[in-house]
Amino acid sequence: FDWVWDDLHKSTATLLTCDNRKVNFHMEYSCGTAAIRGNKELAEGQHFWEIKMTSPVYGTDMMVGIGTSDVNLDKYRHTFCSLLGKDEDSWGLSYTGLLHHKGDKTNFSSRFGQGSIIGVHLDTWHGTLTFFKNRKCIGVAATKLQNKKFYPMVCSTAAKSSMKVIRSCASRTSLQYLCCFRLRQLLPDYVDTLEVLPLPPGLKQVLHNKLGWVLSMNYSTSKPSSSSSSGSDSDSSCGSDAEACQRKRCRRT
């Protein structure tokens, strides 16, 4: 894991378990909003992580996103709110499917619930923030993020709720990365692009260890479901390839 949750930068109503990969919010009851950030600043390059909803998802809000060191994680400990995206220093995707930034909210995806896996790709080279749900792209949430320093963040208002980091990866924006990303665009229908490439076993192993997350990202999406229940794991459509996904952009960046 490139990073885990930071025991020093979190709200008081949080408890870390599983080697600081799982965060538990409001262990008995909730009287506000709790938040936490990762223990590593996301420096220049490519960053990808996945958060699994390991409890029922409900309440005012449960969110996944990013923020700068200026975000006060304990500011709303006595207020129920959508903390991530409440200011200009953070972006947050709500379980309701709304994207929050600067206090504004935009319809972005279908709802997600317990068991859902929310992926986040922060590309500091191109300055983009992209979200995935259940390993399918749901769209580019923000652009022009170059030269800014972010941390992964999550927040929750729900009592006895929890989320777990199941993957956190990082890579330099190298020619090797760009080639792997392009290969994934050209072969989007395979679970792992390496399985179908005629490469020497040694090279496959090197690419798997260094950039396996790039070669398994899924930019294709299924058609949106008519269901919008809080436990729905259906995906909203943003096209059949990476270019189509890139075109679905949040207007407020």
N, C-alpha and C positions, 0 to 999 in steps of 0.2 A: 504494500500500500504506500502510495506517495505521501499521503497524509491521513490523519484520523481527527477526531474531534478534540478541541482544545479545552482541557480541564480548567485553564486559567482565564479563558474568555467565554463566559457563558452566563446565563441567567441563574438566579438562585434556585429556581424551581426545576432544575435539571439534575439527572443522575446518569453517569456514564458507566457502561458495562461492556463486555466482550472486547477487552483490550482497547477501550475508548472508541470503538467503531459504532456502538449502539448508544443512542441518546434516549433517555426516558424522561418524559415531561410530566409535571404535576402528579407526583406519585400517589397522593390521596385524593385531593380535590383541586380545582383550578379557580384562581381568583384574578387571572389576567393572562398575559402573553409571555411565553418563555422562548428564548432563542439561544443559539450557539453557533460558533464559527469553527472552521478547520484550523489546525495548528500550524499551517504553512501558508505563507503568502504565495499567491499564484503568480510567479514571475513570468518573464517573457517566454513565449512558446505555446505549446498546445496542452490543454488540460481537459481530461474527461473523467467524470465520476458518475456513479449510480447510487441512488438512495432508494432503499426498499421500505415501503410502509408496513411495519411489522405489528401494527395494532389497528383496531377500528379507526376509520378516518371520519371525523365529524366535527361539529362545533363551529364557532365563528370562523376560524381558519387554521389550516395546516399548510405550510408553504415550504418550497425548495427554491433556492436562488443563490445570489452572490451579493456581496457588499464590501465596502471599503472599511478601513480601520476606524472611520469616523462614526460608524453605526453604533448607537448605544443599545446593547443587547438587553439591558435590564430596564430600559426607560418605561416600558409599558407593562411592568409586572403586575400592576393593579388595574389594567385596562384591557378589555378584549378587543383586539384589532388585527388587521393584516399588516404585521410589522415590516416585512420585507417589501420594499417598493413604496413605503410611506413617504420617503424622501428621495432626493436626487442621488444619494450615495448607495442605493441598493435596487435590485430587481428581484421580484419574487413571483413564482408560479403557484397559484392557489389550487387546492384540491377541487375547487369548483370549476376550474378551467379558465379562470381570469388571470391575466398577467398584470402585475402592479408595478408602477414606477412613477415617482414624483407625485404620489397621491392619486394618480389616475389609474383606471383599470380598463383592460381591453379583453374582449372575448378571444381566447387563444386556442383552447382545446376542449375536448370532452372532460368530464369529471374523472377523478381517479379515487380508488379506495384501498382497503386493506389488501396487501399482496402486490399492489402495483409497484413497478420499478421506474423511477424517474431518472433519466440520464441527462447530464449537462455537459456540453462541450464549449469551453471558453477558448477561443482562438485569438490570442493577443496580437498575432501577426496581421490578420485581416480585421481585427477588432470586432468580432462577432460573438454573440451568445446564442447557442442553439439548444433547444430542449428536445428530449426523446421521452416517449412513454411506452413502457413494455418493449423497449429496444427498437422502436420505430420513430422516425423523425416527426415532430409535430410543428416545427417551424423555427425560424430565426427570431429571437425575442428582442435583440438589440444590436446596433451597429456602432461604429466609431468609438470603440472602447480601447483603442491603442493608448499606450502611455499612462494607463491607470493601474493601480494595484488593488486586487480584489482577494477576498477570502470566500470559500464555500460557506453557505449559511442555510440553516433551516429554523423554522419557528412553529409553535403550536399553542393553541388556547385550550385544547381538549385534555381533560383529566385522564390519567393513565394511558396516554398515547406514547408512541415510540417510533423511531426511524433508525435505520441501520445503513452504514456505508458498506456496500458489497463490492465496490471497485473504485479505485482512485489511481489514475495514471497521468504521466506527464512525459512530454517529448519536446525536443528542440524543433523549430520549424526548419528542418533540413531538406535537402533534395530527396533524401531517402523517405522522409515523411510525406512530402508532396507526391512522390511516385506511388507510395502505398495508398494515399488518399484517392489518387486518380484511378488506380486499379480497382478500388472499391466502388467508385462511381460506375466503372465500365462493367463490373460483375456484381450487381446489387442483389441478385436472387439467391446467392449461396450463403449458407450460415457462416462459413469462413472462406474467404477468397483464397487462402493458401492451399486449400484442399484441391483446387482445380488448376493451380499454376504449375507448369512444368519446370520447377526449380530444383536444384540440388538439395538433398535433405539437410545439409549443414546450413545453407542459406535460409531455408524455411524455418529452421529452429531459431536462428538469429532474429529473423523478422518477427517470429511469434513472440519471442521474449521481449523484444524492444517495442514493437508496434502492432502486436496482436489485436489490441483494442481498436486500432484504425481499420484493420482488415476485417473486422466483424461488425462494425457499425452499420446499421440498416437505415438508409435514407429513403427507402420506399415506404409507403403507407397504405393502409387499407381504407376502404370507404367509411365515412362517418356513420355511426350507428344512430338510430332514432332514439335509443335509450339515453337518458341523462341522469340516471340514479347515481347516488354518491359512491356506490360500489362498482360502477361500470368501468371496465377496462378497455372499452372500445377506443379506437383512434380516429381523430379527425384527419381529413385528407389534406396533404400539402403537396401533392404531386407524386409522380412515380419515380423520380430520381433526385439527385442532389441539387440540380439546377432548379427544379420545381420547388424543392424545399427552401432554397435560398430566396425564392421570390415571395414566399409568405413571410413578410416582415412586419414587425410591430411599427406602427406609425410614430409612436413616441419613443425615441431612442436617446 
